[in-house]
Amino acid sequence: MKKFSILTTFVTFLALILGNLVVATNSGDACGTTWPVCNGHVIPDFTDYHVLIEYSHRLMVPLLVFLTAINAVGAIYKYRKQKSVFVLAVLSLVLLILQSMIGGLNVLLGTPPGFTTFDVTFSQLLLIVLVLLSYSLHEKKIELNRTSWESVSMSYRAFLIGYMAYVAQVILGAFFKHSRASNVMMDIPAMEYLITSESVANAVYSLHWVATFVVIVAAIWFVIYASRFNYHILLSWLYLISLLLNAVVGFIIVVTGNVVLASSMHMLISTVTMVIGACILGGYWFKLQKKTLNA
């Protein structure tokens, strides 16, 4: 069950990468509004790379639904006495249903501006929950003495605040792009706009960078404590480096005018960062515990 849960998480990650590529290359409308087929065909014309990207993503979704459902049902059946496993398994099913509904509506409505943000939100939350579910199935624990536990707990609370800010930042960044606010700010023409005011676009962009500052400061704090108490050192550094790469690529997007390659890299790194952060939380919640004193 543990290996199957990891496999499900990996497939979800791949599906998100494909979904991000769909958005980055503006391939969302390549298959029209017919779903699950593409432009009314089971085997569409793949000479257009937009069709190839969009249809590959559509084919990945049924596999993701199947694996996630089996993963959740299996976890509930085998570990139903563990509250954390039960809650995370049920939550994964709920998020899967919501994400599937939003994705279907997004296709049927012709990808209206701003609507894809909901798809991104539920997809990222599903990925986080699946990572946590995988960790909850691990039974081996690492015991810490009272002093170490209190210090580690404090650093994780700081990390959690930063990670929550990061999730909010990703959602805000998705809204900035999908509402066409990025087009308004960089004077790029678009067919449809949800945000047309340049001042509102600048405000959303400013909030995005404020969140970036908060997240990076919290990540640096966590690296210091992780190094000091010798836990999650590799993950803490990977998390900080991926955040810095995110910031650099985000800056490149603004300078270059939101080119496809830079936008794709930004989404890829964001998803990787999301997984690393979820692994850190999973390790803390389900692998570390306070050492109990024998009576």
Helices and strands as residue ranges (DSSP letters): H 2-24, H 49-79, H 83-108, H 116-136, E 142-144, H 146-178, H 181-185, H 198-229, H 233-256, H 260-287, E 288-290
